[in-house]
Amino acid sequence: MAVTVHETAIVDAGAQIGDGTRIWHWVHVCGDARIGEGCSLGQNVFVGNDVVIGNNVKIQNNVSVYDAVRLEDDVFCGPSMVFTNVYNPRSAVNRKAEYRPTIVKRGATLGANCTIVCGTTIGEYAFVGAGAVVNRDVPPYALMAGVPARRIGWMCATGTRLQGTGIVTSEAGITYEITDTSCRRL
């Protein structure tokens, strides 16, 4: 399946883009970026040089994926969500050597207008609510909300909220073990 690039998009020479990926209006992909198969980059998305995007990643409109960000397979980035890459930026101070890696694990969802502060890892299938500000690592399957983001529950890999503790089976028939501080698929 061919890569689709809208006529208004800019894909710099050297960018690696997987089969079936769609790049829409006014997107800019820098030359050292690596993008997997079956991805969708919505209108006005920017992808930096030192960025790796897995397969089947959906990035909605107005998202900038800056250097040092890694998105694993099946990640969803909601409209206008924000990644940072320097913890304490100043216009007059060059801090490119201080970029902190951000990793978003497989299947995670980042809600509209949320902010992911650099240096954090978002666990697999975690769900960051719209407008949340994440400033520390997020465990797998966690449901995060607020400023700063706090865990308010747990989510199934299919995107439904899990209820209870102990051994829990989701509406999708997937079984999890839930404690006060963790959730894992059995």
TIRO-2110 file (N, C-alpha, C; in Angstrom, 1 decimal):
// TIRO-2110
0.9, -1.2, 0.0, N, 1, A
0.0, 0.0, 0.0, CA, 1, A
0.9, 1.2, 0.0, C, 1, A
0.6, 2.2, -0.8, N, 2, A
1.5, 3.4, -1.0, CA, 2, A
1.3, 4.4, 0.1, C, 2, A
2.3, 5.2, 0.3, N, 3, A
2.2, 6.3, 1.2, CA, 3, A
1.5, 7.5, 0.5, C, 3, A
0.6, 8.1, 1.2, N, 4, A
-0.2, 9.2, 0.7, CA, 4, A
0.3, 10.5, 1.3, C, 4, A
0.7, 11.5, 0.5, N, 5, A
1.2, 12.8, 1.0, CA, 5, A
0.4, 13.9, 0.3, C, 5, A
-0.3, 14.7, 1.1, N, 6, A
-1.1, 15.8, 0.5, CA, 6, A
-0.1, 16.8, -0.2, C, 6, A
-0.6, 17.4, -1.2, N, 7, A
0.3, 18.4, -1.9, CA, 7, A
0.8, 19.6, -1.1, C, 7, A
0.1, 19.9, 0.0, N, 8, A
0.6, 21.0, 0.8, CA, 8, A
1.6, 20.6, 1.9, C, 8, A
1.8, 19.2, 2.1, N, 9, A
2.7, 18.7, 3.1, CA, 9, A
4.1, 18.8, 2.6, C, 9, A
5.0, 18.9, 3.6, N, 10, A
6.5, 18.8, 3.3, CA, 10, A
7.1, 17.6, 4.0, C, 10, A
7.7, 16.8, 3.2, N, 11, A
8.4, 15.6, 3.7, CA, 11, A
9.9, 15.8, 3.3, C, 11, A
10.8, 16.1, 4.2, N, 12, A
12.2, 16.3, 3.9, CA, 12, A
12.8, 15.0, 3.4, C, 12, A
13.8, 15.2, 2.5, N, 13, A
14.6, 14.0, 2.0, CA, 13, A
15.2, 13.3, 3.2, C, 13, A
15.1, 12.0, 3.1, N, 14, A
15.7, 11.1, 4.2, CA, 14, A
14.7, 10.6, 5.2, C, 14, A
13.5, 11.2, 5.3, N, 15, A
12.5, 10.7, 6.2, CA, 15, A
12.1, 9.3, 5.8, C, 15, A
11.9, 8.4, 6.7, N, 16, A
11.5, 7.0, 6.5, CA, 16, A
10.0, 6.9, 6.8, C, 16, A
9.2, 6.5, 5.9, N, 17, A
7.7, 6.5, 6.1, CA, 17, A
7.2, 5.1, 5.6, C, 17, A
6.5, 4.4, 6.5, N, 18, A
6.0, 3.1, 6.2, CA, 18, A
4.8, 3.1, 5.2, C, 18, A
4.6, 1.9, 4.6, N, 19, A
3.5, 1.7, 3.7, CA, 19, A
2.2, 2.0, 4.4, C, 19, A
1.3, 2.6, 3.6, N, 20, A
-0.1, 2.9, 4.0, CA, 20, A
-0.2, 4.1, 4.9, C, 20, A
0.8, 4.8, 5.2, N, 21, A
0.8, 6.0, 6.0, CA, 21, A
0.2, 7.2, 5.2, C, 21, A
-0.7, 7.9, 5.9, N, 22, A
-1.3, 9.1, 5.2, CA, 22, A
-0.9, 10.4, 5.9, C, 22, A
-0.4, 11.3, 5.1, N, 23, A
0.1, 12.6, 5.6, CA, 23, A
-0.7, 13.7, 5.0, C, 23, A
-1.5, 14.4, 5.8, N, 24, A
-2.5, 15.3, 5.4, CA, 24, A
-2.0, 16.8, 5.3, C, 24, A
-2.9, 17.7, 5.2, N, 25, A
-2.6, 19.1, 4.8, CA, 25, A
-1.6, 19.8, 5.8, C, 25, A
-0.7, 20.5, 5.2, N, 26, A
0.3, 21.4, 6.0, CA, 26, A
1.1, 20.6, 7.0, C, 26, A
1.4, 19.4, 6.8, N, 27, A
2.2, 18.6, 7.7, CA, 27, A
3.7, 18.8, 7.3, C, 27, A
4.6, 18.8, 8.3, N, 28, A
6.0, 18.9, 8.0, CA, 28, A
6.7, 17.7, 8.7, C, 28, A
7.3, 16.8, 8.0, N, 29, A
8.1, 15.7, 8.5, CA, 29, A
9.6, 16.0, 8.2, C, 29, A
10.4, 16.1, 9.2, N, 30, A
11.8, 16.3, 9.1, CA, 30, A
12.6, 15.1, 8.5, C, 30, A
13.7, 15.3, 8.0, N, 31, A
14.5, 14.3, 7.2, CA, 31, A
15.0, 13.1, 8.0, C, 31, A
15.2, 13.2, 9.3, N, 32, A
15.6, 12.0, 10.0, CA, 32, A
14.5, 11.3, 10.8, C, 32, A
13.3, 11.7, 10.6, N, 33, A
12.2, 11.1, 11.3, CA, 33, A
11.9, 9.7, 10.7, C, 33, A
11.4, 8.8, 11.6, N, 34, A
11.1, 7.4, 11.2, CA, 34, A
9.6, 7.2, 11.6, C, 34, A
8.8, 6.9, 10.6, N, 35, A
7.3, 6.7, 10.8, CA, 35, A
7.0, 5.4, 10.2, C, 35, A
6.2, 4.6, 11.0, N, 36, A
5.8, 3.3, 10.7, CA, 36, A
4.7, 3.2, 9.6, C, 36, A
4.2, 2.0, 9.5, N, 37, A
3.2, 1.7, 8.5, CA, 37, A
1.8, 2.0, 9.1, C, 37, A
0.9, 2.4, 8.2, N, 38, A
-0.5, 2.6, 8.5, CA, 38, A
-0.8, 3.7, 9.5, C, 38, A
0.0, 4.7, 9.5, N, 39, A
-0.2, 5.9, 10.4, CA, 39, A
-1.0, 6.9, 9.7, C, 39, A
-1.5, 7.9, 10.5, N, 40, A
-2.3, 9.0, 9.9, CA, 40, A
-1.8, 10.2, 10.7, C, 40, A
-1.3, 11.2, 9.9, N, 41, A
-0.8, 12.5, 10.5, CA, 41, A
-1.8, 13.6, 10.0, C, 41, A
-2.6, 14.1, 10.9, N, 42, A
-3.6, 15.1, 10.6, CA, 42, A
-3.1, 16.4, 10.2, C, 42, A
-3.9, 17.3, 9.8, N, 43, A
-3.6, 18.6, 9.4, CA, 43, A
-2.7, 19.4, 10.4, C, 43, A
-1.6, 20.0, 9.9, N, 44, A
-0.8, 20.9, 10.7, CA, 44, A
0.0, 20.2, 11.7, C, 44, A
0.4, 18.9, 11.4, N, 45, A
1.3, 18.2, 12.4, CA, 45, A
2.8, 18.4, 12.0, C, 45, A
3.6, 18.5, 13.0, N, 46, A
5.1, 18.6, 12.8, CA, 46, A
5.7, 17.4, 13.4, C, 46, A
6.7, 16.8, 12.7, N, 47, A
7.4, 15.7, 13.2, CA, 47, A
8.9, 16.0, 13.1, C, 47, A
9.6, 16.1, 14.2, N, 48, A
11.0, 16.4, 14.3, CA, 48, A
11.9, 15.4, 13.8, C, 48, A
13.2, 15.7, 13.7, N, 49, A
14.3, 14.8, 13.2, CA, 49, A
14.5, 13.6, 14.1, C, 49, A
14.6, 13.7, 15.4, N, 50, A
14.9, 12.6, 16.2, CA, 50, A
13.6, 12.1, 16.8, C, 50, A
12.7, 11.6, 16.0, N, 51, A
11.4, 11.1, 16.4, CA, 51, A
11.2, 9.7, 15.7, C, 51, A
10.7, 8.8, 16.5, N, 52, A
10.4, 7.5, 16.0, CA, 52, A
8.9, 7.2, 16.3, C, 52, A
8.2, 6.9, 15.3, N, 53, A
6.7, 6.7, 15.4, CA, 53, A
6.5, 5.2, 14.9, C, 53, A
5.8, 4.4, 15.7, N, 54, A
5.5, 3.0, 15.4, CA, 54, A
4.4, 2.9, 14.3, C, 54, A
3.9, 1.7, 14.2, N, 55, A
2.9, 1.4, 13.2, CA, 55, A
1.5, 1.8, 13.8, C, 55, A
0.6, 2.1, 12.9, N, 56, A
-0.8, 2.4, 13.2, CA, 56, A
-1.0, 3.5, 14.3, C, 56, A
-0.2, 4.5, 14.2, N, 57, A
-0.3, 5.6, 15.1, CA, 57, A
-1.2, 6.7, 14.5, C, 57, A
-2.1, 7.2, 15.3, N, 58, A
-3.0, 8.3, 14.8, CA, 58, A
-2.6, 9.6, 15.5, C, 58, A
-2.2, 10.6, 14.7, N, 59, A
-1.9, 11.9, 15.3, CA, 59, A
-2.8, 12.9, 14.7, C, 59, A
-3.7, 13.5, 15.6, N, 60, A
-4.7, 14.4, 15.1, CA, 60, A
-4.1, 15.8, 14.8, C, 60, A
-5.0, 16.7, 14.4, N, 61, A
-4.5, 18.0, 13.9, CA, 61, A
-3.8, 18.8, 15.0, C, 61, A
-2.9, 19.6, 14.6, N, 62, A
-2.2, 20.6, 15.4, CA, 62, A
-1.3, 20.0, 16.5, C, 62, A
-0.6, 18.9, 16.2, N, 63, A
0.3, 18.3, 17.2, CA, 63, A
1.7, 18.4, 16.7, C, 63, A
2.6, 18.8, 17.5, N, 64, A
4.1, 18.8, 17.2, CA, 64, A
4.7, 17.7, 18.0, C, 64, A
5.4, 16.8, 17.3, N, 65, A
6.1, 15.7, 17.9, CA, 65, A
7.6, 16.1, 17.8, C, 65, A
8.1, 16.6, 18.9, N, 66, A
9.5, 17.2, 18.9, CA, 66, A
10.5, 16.1, 19.1, C, 66, A
11.8, 16.5, 18.8, N, 67, A
12.9, 15.6, 19.0, CA, 67, A
12.9, 14.9, 20.3, C, 67, A
13.3, 13.6, 20.4, N, 68, A
13.5, 12.8, 21.6, CA, 68, A
12.1, 12.2, 22.0, C, 68, A
11.1, 12.2, 21.1, N, 69, A
9.8, 11.6, 21.4, CA, 69, A
9.8, 10.2, 20.6, C, 69, A
9.3, 9.2, 21.3, N, 70, A
9.1, 7.9, 20.7, CA, 70, A
7.7, 7.5, 21.0, C, 70, A
7.0, 7.2, 19.9, N, 71, A
5.6, 6.7, 20.0, CA, 71, A
5.6, 5.2, 19.5, C, 71, A
5.2, 4.3, 20.4, N, 72, A
5.2, 2.9, 20.0, CA, 72, A
3.9, 2.6, 19.2, C, 72, A
3.7, 1.4, 18.7, N, 73, A
2.6, 1.1, 17.9, CA, 73, A
1.2, 1.4, 18.5, C, 73, A
0.2, 1.8, 17.7, N, 74, A
-1.2, 1.9, 18.1, CA, 74, A
-1.4, 3.1, 19.1, C, 74, A
-0.5, 4.1, 19.1, N, 75, A
-0.7, 5.3, 20.0, CA, 75, A
-1.7, 6.2, 19.3, C, 75, A
-2.6, 6.9, 20.1, N, 76, A
-3.5, 7.9, 19.6, CA, 76, A
-3.1, 9.2, 20.3, C, 76, A
-2.8, 10.2, 19.5, N, 77, A
-2.5, 11.6, 19.9, CA, 77, A
-3.7, 12.5, 19.6, C, 77, A
-4.5, 13.0, 20.5, N, 78, A
-5.6, 13.8, 20.3, CA, 78, A
-5.3, 15.2, 19.8, C, 78, A
-6.3, 15.9, 19.3, N, 79, A
-6.1, 17.2, 18.7, CA, 79, A
-5.4, 18.2, 19.6, C, 79, A
-4.4, 18.9, 19.1, N, 80, A
-3.7, 20.0, 19.8, CA, 80, A
-3.0, 19.6, 21.1, C, 80, A
-2.8, 18.2, 21.3, N, 81, A
-2.0, 17.8, 22.5, CA, 81, A
-0.6, 18.3, 22.3, C, 81, A
0.2, 18.4, 23.4, N, 82, A
1.5, 19.0, 23.4, CA, 82, A
2.6, 18.0, 24.0, C, 82, A
3.7, 17.9, 23.3, N, 83, A
4.9, 17.3, 23.8, CA, 83, A
5.9, 18.4, 24.1, C, 83, A
6.7, 18.3, 25.2, N, 84, A
7.8, 19.2, 25.4, CA, 84, A
9.1, 18.4, 25.3, C, 84, A
10.2, 19.1, 25.0, N, 85, A
11.5, 18.3, 25.0, CA, 85, A
12.6, 18.9, 25.9, C, 85, A
12.3, 20.0, 26.4, N, 86, A
13.3, 20.6, 27.4, CA, 86, A
12.5, 21.0, 28.6, C, 86, A
13.0, 20.6, 29.8, N, 87, A
12.3, 20.8, 31.1, CA, 87, A
12.2, 22.3, 31.5, C, 87, A
13.2, 23.1, 31.2, N, 88, A
13.1, 24.5, 31.6, CA, 88, A
13.6, 25.4, 30.5, C, 88, A
12.8, 25.5, 29.4, N, 89, A
13.3, 26.3, 28.3, CA, 89, A
13.4, 27.8, 28.6, C, 89, A
14.4, 28.4, 27.9, N, 90, A
14.6, 29.9, 27.9, CA, 90, A
14.9, 30.2, 26.5, C, 90, A
14.4, 31.3, 26.0, N, 91, A
14.6, 31.7, 24.6, CA, 91, A
16.1, 32.0, 24.4, C, 91, A
16.8, 32.6, 25.3, N, 92, A
18.2, 33.0, 25.1, CA, 92, A
19.2, 32.0, 25.5, C, 92, A
18.7, 30.8, 25.9, N, 93, A
19.7, 29.7, 26.3, CA, 93, A
19.5, 28.5, 25.4, C, 93, A
20.5, 28.1, 24.7, N, 94, A
20.4, 26.9, 23.9, CA, 94, A
20.5, 25.7, 24.7, C, 94, A
19.4, 24.9, 24.7, N, 95, A
19.3, 23.7, 25.6, CA, 95, A
19.1, 22.4, 24.8, C, 95, A
19.5, 22.4, 23.5, N, 96, A
19.3, 21.2, 22.7, CA, 96, A
20.0, 20.0, 23.3, C, 96, A
21.1, 20.2, 23.9, N, 97, A
21.9, 19.1, 24.6, CA, 97, A
21.1, 18.6, 25.8, C, 97, A
20.1, 19.2, 26.2, N, 98, A
19.3, 18.8, 27.4, CA, 98, A
18.0, 18.2, 27.1, C, 98, A
17.7, 17.8, 25.8, N, 99, A
16.5, 17.2, 25.5, CA, 99, A
16.3, 15.9, 26.4, C, 99, A
15.1, 15.7, 26.9, N, 100, A
14.8, 14.6, 27.7, CA, 100, A
13.9, 13.7, 26.9, C, 100, A
14.2, 12.4, 26.8, N, 101, A
13.4, 11.5, 26.0, CA, 101, A
12.0, 11.3, 26.6, C, 101, A
11.0, 11.2, 25.8, N, 102, A
9.7, 10.9, 26.2, CA, 102, A
9.2, 9.6, 25.4, C, 102, A
8.7, 8.7, 26.1, N, 103, A
8.3, 7.4, 25.5, CA, 103, A
6.8, 7.2, 25.7, C, 103, A
6.0, 6.9, 24.7, N, 104, A
4.6, 6.6, 24.8, CA, 104, A
4.5, 5.2, 24.3, C, 104, A
4.1, 4.3, 25.3, N, 105, A
4.1, 2.8, 25.0, CA, 105, A
2.9, 2.5, 24.2, C, 105, A
2.9, 1.3, 23.7, N, 106, A
1.9, 0.7, 22.8, CA, 106, A
0.5, 0.9, 23.3, C, 106, A
-0.4, 1.4, 22.4, N, 107, A
-1.8, 1.5, 22.7, CA, 107, A
-2.3, 2.6, 23.5, C, 107, A
-1.4, 3.5, 24.0, N, 108, A
-1.7, 4.6, 24.9, CA, 108, A
-2.6, 5.6, 24.1, C, 108, A
-3.4, 6.3, 24.8, N, 109, A
-4.2, 7.4, 24.3, CA, 109, A
-3.9, 8.7, 25.0, C, 109, A
-3.6, 9.8, 24.2, N, 110, A
-3.3, 11.1, 24.8, CA, 110, A
-4.4, 12.0, 24.3, C, 110, A
-5.2, 12.5, 25.3, N, 111, A
-6.4, 13.2, 25.0, CA, 111, A
-6.1, 14.6, 24.4, C, 111, A
-7.2, 15.2, 23.9, N, 112, A
-7.1, 16.6, 23.3, CA, 112, A
-6.5, 17.6, 24.3, C, 112, A
-5.6, 18.4, 23.8, N, 113, A
-5.1, 19.5, 24.6, CA, 113, A
-4.3, 19.1, 25.9, C, 113, A
-4.0, 17.8, 26.0, N, 114, A
-3.1, 17.4, 27.1, CA, 114, A
-1.7, 17.8, 26.9, C, 114, A
-0.9, 17.9, 27.9, N, 115, A
0.5, 18.2, 27.8, CA, 115, A
1.3, 17.1, 28.4, C, 115, A
2.3, 16.6, 27.7, N, 116, A
3.2, 15.6, 28.2, CA, 116, A
4.6, 16.2, 28.4, C, 116, A
5.0, 16.4, 29.7, N, 117, A
6.3, 17.0, 30.0, CA, 117, A
7.4, 16.1, 29.7, C, 117, A
8.4, 16.6, 29.1, N, 118, A
9.5, 15.7, 28.6, CA, 118, A
10.1, 14.9, 29.8, C, 118, A
10.7, 13.7, 29.4, N, 119, A
11.3, 12.9, 30.3, CA, 119, A
10.4, 11.9, 31.0, C, 119, A
9.2, 11.8, 30.5, N, 120, A
8.2, 10.9, 31.1, CA, 120, A
8.0, 9.7, 30.2, C, 120, A
7.5, 8.6, 30.8, N, 121, A
7.1, 7.4, 30.0, CA, 121, A
5.6, 7.2, 30.3, C, 121, A
4.8, 7.1, 29.2, N, 122, A
3.4, 6.8, 29.4, CA, 122, A
3.3, 5.3, 29.1, C, 122, A
2.7, 4.5, 30.1, N, 123, A
2.6, 3.1, 30.0, CA, 123, A
1.7, 2.6, 29.0, C, 123, A
1.8, 1.3, 28.6, N, 124, A
1.0, 0.7, 27.6, CA, 124, A
-0.5, 0.8, 28.0, C, 124, A
-1.3, 1.2, 27.0, N, 125, A
-2.7, 1.3, 27.1, CA, 125, A
-3.2, 2.3, 28.1, C, 125, A
-2.3, 3.2, 28.6, N, 126, A
-2.7, 4.2, 29.5, CA, 126, A
-3.6, 5.2, 28.7, C, 126, A
-4.4, 6.0, 29.5, N, 127, A
-5.4, 6.9, 28.9, CA, 127, A
-5.2, 8.2, 29.6, C, 127, A
-4.7, 9.3, 28.9, N, 128, A
-4.5, 10.6, 29.5, CA, 128, A
-5.6, 11.4, 29.0, C, 128, A
-6.4, 11.9, 30.0, N, 129, A
-7.6, 12.7, 29.7, CA, 129, A
-7.3, 14.1, 29.0, C, 129, A
-8.3, 14.6, 28.4, N, 130, A
-8.2, 15.9, 27.7, CA, 130, A
-7.8, 17.0, 28.7, C, 130, A
-6.8, 17.8, 28.4, N, 131, A
-6.4, 18.9, 29.2, CA, 131, A
-5.5, 18.6, 30.3, C, 131, A
-5.2, 17.3, 30.6, N, 132, A
-4.3, 16.9, 31.7, CA, 132, A
-2.9, 17.3, 31.4, C, 132, A
-2.1, 17.5, 32.5, N, 133, A
-0.7, 17.8, 32.4, CA, 133, A
0.1, 16.7, 33.1, C, 133, A
0.8, 15.9, 32.3, N, 134, A
1.5, 14.8, 32.8, CA, 134, A
3.0, 15.2, 33.1, C, 134, A
3.4, 15.1, 34.3, N, 135, A
4.8, 15.6, 34.7, CA, 135, A
5.6, 14.4, 35.4, C, 135, A
5.0, 13.2, 35.3, N, 136, A
5.8, 12.1, 35.9, CA, 136, A
5.3, 10.8, 35.1, C, 136, A
6.0, 9.7, 35.3, N, 137, A
5.7, 8.5, 34.6, CA, 137, A
4.3, 8.0, 34.9, C, 137, A
3.6, 7.4, 33.9, N, 138, A
2.3, 6.9, 34.0, CA, 138, A
2.3, 5.4, 33.9, C, 138, A
1.7, 4.7, 34.9, N, 139, A
1.7, 3.2, 34.8, CA, 139, A
0.8, 2.6, 33.7, C, 139, A
1.1, 1.4, 33.2, N, 140, A
0.3, 0.8, 32.2, CA, 140, A
-1.2, 0.8, 32.6, C, 140, A
-2.1, 1.0, 31.7, N, 141, A
-3.6, 1.0, 31.9, CA, 141, A
-4.1, 2.1, 32.8, C, 141, A
-3.3, 3.0, 33.2, N, 142, A
-3.8, 4.1, 34.1, CA, 142, A
-4.7, 5.1, 33.4, C, 142, A
-5.7, 5.5, 34.0, N, 143, A
-6.6, 6.6, 33.6, CA, 143, A
-6.1, 7.9, 34.3, C, 143, A
-5.6, 8.9, 33.6, N, 144, A
-5.0, 10.1, 34.2, CA, 144, A
-5.9, 11.3, 33.9, C, 144, A
-6.0, 12.2, 34.8, N, 145, A
-6.8, 13.4, 34.6, CA, 145, A
-6.3, 14.5, 35.5, C, 145, A
-6.4, 15.8, 35.1, N, 146, A
-6.1, 16.9, 36.0, CA, 146, A
-4.8, 17.5, 35.8, C, 146, A
-4.6, 18.6, 36.6, N, 147, A
-3.4, 19.4, 36.5, CA, 147, A
-2.8, 19.6, 37.9, C, 147, A
-1.7, 18.9, 38.2, N, 148, A
-1.0, 17.9, 37.4, CA, 148, A
-1.9, 16.6, 37.4, C, 148, A
-1.6, 15.8, 36.4, N, 149, A
-2.4, 14.6, 36.2, CA, 149, A
-2.2, 13.6, 37.4, C, 149, A
-3.3, 13.1, 37.8, N, 150, A
-3.4, 12.1, 38.8, CA, 150, A
-4.1, 10.8, 38.3, C, 150, A
-3.8, 9.7, 38.8, N, 151, A
-4.5, 8.5, 38.4, CA, 151, A
-5.9, 8.5, 39.0, C, 151, A
-6.9, 8.3, 38.2, N, 152, A
-8.3, 8.3, 38.8, CA, 152, A
-9.0, 7.0, 38.5, C, 152, A
-8.2, 6.0, 37.9, N, 153, A
-8.8, 4.7, 37.6, CA, 153, A
-7.9, 3.9, 36.7, C, 153, A
-8.5, 2.9, 36.1, N, 154, A
-7.8, 2.0, 35.2, CA, 154, A
-8.6, 1.8, 33.9, C, 154, A
-7.9, 1.5, 32.8, N, 155, A
-8.6, 1.3, 31.5, CA, 155, A
-8.2, 0.0, 30.9, C, 155, A
-9.2, -0.6, 30.2, N, 156, A
-9.0, -1.8, 29.5, CA, 156, A
-8.2, -1.5, 28.2, C, 156, A
-7.6, -2.4, 27.6, N, 157, A
-6.9, -2.2, 26.3, CA, 157, A
-7.8, -1.8, 25.2, C, 157, A
-9.1, -2.0, 25.3, N, 158, A
-10.0, -1.6, 24.3, CA, 158, A
-10.6, -0.2, 24.6, C, 158, A
-10.2, 0.4, 25.7, N, 159, A
-10.6, 1.8, 25.9, CA, 159, A
-11.8, 2.0, 26.8, C, 159, A
-12.3, 0.9, 27.5, N, 160, A
-13.3, 1.1, 28.5, CA, 160, A
-12.8, 1.1, 29.9, C, 160, A
-13.4, 1.8, 30.8, N, 161, A
-12.9, 1.9, 32.2, CA, 161, A
-13.2, 0.6, 32.9, C, 161, A
-12.2, 0.2, 33.7, N, 162, A
-12.3, -1.0, 34.5, CA, 162, A
-12.8, -0.6, 35.9, C, 162, A
-13.6, -1.5, 36.4, N, 163, A
-14.3, -1.2, 37.7, CA, 163, A
-13.8, -2.3, 38.7, C, 163, A
-13.5, -1.9, 40.0, N, 164, A
-13.2, -2.9, 41.0, CA, 164, A
-11.7, -3.1, 41.2, C, 164, A
-11.4, -4.0, 42.1, N, 165, A
-10.0, -4.4, 42.3, CA, 165, A
-10.0, -6.0, 42.4, C, 165, A
-8.8, -6.5, 42.4, N, 166, A
-8.6, -7.9, 42.4, CA, 166, A
-8.6, -8.4, 40.9, C, 166, A
-9.2, -9.6, 40.7, N, 167, A
-9.3, -10.1, 39.3, CA, 167, A
-10.6, -9.5, 38.7, C, 167, A
-10.4, -8.8, 37.6, N, 168, A
-11.5, -8.1, 37.0, CA, 168, A
-11.6, -8.5, 35.5, C, 168, A
-12.8, -8.8, 35.0, N, 169, A
-12.9, -9.0, 33.6, CA, 169, A
-13.7, -7.8, 32.9, C, 169, A
-13.1, -7.3, 31.9, N, 170, A
-13.7, -6.1, 31.2, CA, 170, A
-14.9, -6.5, 30.4, C, 170, A
-15.6, -5.5, 29.9, N, 171, A
-16.7, -5.8, 29.0, CA, 171, A
-16.3, -6.5, 27.7, C, 171, A
-15.0, -6.3, 27.4, N, 172, A
-14.5, -7.0, 26.2, CA, 172, A
-14.0, -8.4, 26.5, C, 172, A
-14.2, -8.9, 27.7, N, 173, A
-13.8, -10.2, 28.1, CA, 173, A
-12.3, -10.4, 28.4, C, 173, A
-11.6, -9.3, 28.6, N, 174, A
-10.2, -9.4, 28.9, CA, 174, A
-10.0, -9.3, 30.5, C, 174, A
-9.2, -10.2, 31.0, N, 175, A
-9.0, -10.3, 32.4, CA, 175, A
-7.8, -9.5, 32.9, C, 175, A
-7.9, -8.8, 34.0, N, 176, A
-6.9, -8.0, 34.6, CA, 176, A
-6.8, -8.3, 36.1, C, 176, A
-5.6, -8.0, 36.6, N, 177, A
-5.4, -8.0, 38.1, CA, 177, A
-5.1, -6.6, 38.5, C, 177, A
-6.0, -6.1, 39.3, N, 178, A
-5.9, -4.7, 39.7, CA, 178, A
-5.6, -4.6, 41.2, C, 178, A
-4.7, -3.8, 41.6, N, 179, A
-4.4, -3.4, 43.0, CA, 179, A
-4.5, -1.9, 43.1, C, 179, A
-4.2, -1.4, 44.3, N, 180, A
-4.3, 0.0, 44.5, CA, 180, A
-3.3, 0.8, 43.7, C, 180, A
-2.2, 0.1, 43.3, N, 181, A
-1.1, 0.9, 42.6, CA, 181, A
-0.8, 0.3, 41.2, C, 181, A
-1.4, -0.8, 40.7, N, 182, A
-1.1, -1.3, 39.4, CA, 182, A
-2.2, -2.0, 38.8, C, 182, A
-2.1, -2.2, 37.5, N, 183, A
-3.1, -3.0, 36.7, CA, 183, A
-2.3, -3.8, 35.7, C, 183, A
-2.6, -5.1, 35.6, N, 184, A
-1.9, -5.9, 34.6, CA, 184, A
-2.8, -6.8, 34.0, C, 184, A
-2.6, -7.1, 32.7, N, 185, A
-3.5, -8.0, 31.9, CA, 185, A
-3.0, -9.4, 32.2, C, 185, A
-4.0, -10.3, 32.5, N, 186, A
-3.6, -11.7, 32.7, CA, 186, A
-3.7, -12.5, 31.5, C, 186, A
END
